[in-house]
Structures are given as structure tokens and as C-alpha cells.
Amino acid sequence: MKHRQSCHRQLDLFVAKTPPAPIAPAERMKLLPLMSALLSEARGAAAATEAGDEDHV
């Protein structure tokens, strides 16, 4: 007897439904410093969190 396979596929919520519009080079150059600052802040926050999670023996 064959068993029916259930279809439990989860949709990826982060997949773009339409391709993103290209960003003009001038706009991209304006956004790079902002992205760099955000990434630096995120790395600093992650490092602070990891340092706070260390076991002190």
C-alpha cells in the first residue's frame, strides 16, 4: 500500500516577490557609509553581548 506524502513546504518569507530595482551608482555611494556604520554597530553589539555571556570562573 502506498502512503501519500504530505506536502509541508514552508514558504520563505524573505524571498523577494519581484526583483529589486537597480540602485544608481550615485545613490549606492551615498548608502555605503550608512551601511558601514550599521554593520560596525551590529558587530560591536554582538561582541558586547558575547562578552557579557562569558562564564566567570
C-alpha positions in Angstrom: 0.0 0.0 0.0 1.4 3.4 -0.9 1.4 6.2 1.6 0.6 9.7 0.5 3.4 12.1 1.2 2.3 15.2 3.0 3.2 18.5 1.4 4.7 20.5 4.2 6.7 23.1 2.3 7.3 26.3 4.2 7.3 29.5 2.2 10.4 31.6 2.6 9.2 35.0 3.8 12.4 36.7 2.8 12.4 35.8 -0.9 11.7 38.8 -3.0 8.5 38.5 -4.9 9.8 40.8 -7.6 13.4 41.5 -8.5 14.7 44.6 -6.7 15.1 47.7 -8.8 18.7 48.6 -9.5 20.3 51.4 -7.5 22.0 54.1 -9.4 25.8 54.3 -8.7 25.4 57.8 -7.1 22.8 56.5 -4.7 24.9 53.4 -3.9 27.8 55.7 -2.9 25.6 57.6 -0.6 24.4 54.4 1.1 27.8 52.8 1.6 28.8 54.9 4.7 25.4 54.3 6.3 25.7 50.5 5.7 29.2 50.5 7.0 28.2 52.3 10.2 25.3 50.0 10.8 27.4 46.9 10.3 30.1 48.3 12.7 27.4 49.0 15.3 25.9 45.5 14.9 29.3 43.8 15.3 30.0 45.9 18.4 26.7 45.0 19.9 27.3 41.3 19.2 30.8 41.5 20.7 29.4 43.2 23.8 26.7 40.5 24.2 29.2 37.7 23.8 31.5 39.3 26.4 28.6 39.6 28.8 27.7 35.9 28.3 31.1 34.6 29.3 31.2 32.4 32.3 33.3 34.0 35.1 35.0 31.2 37.0 
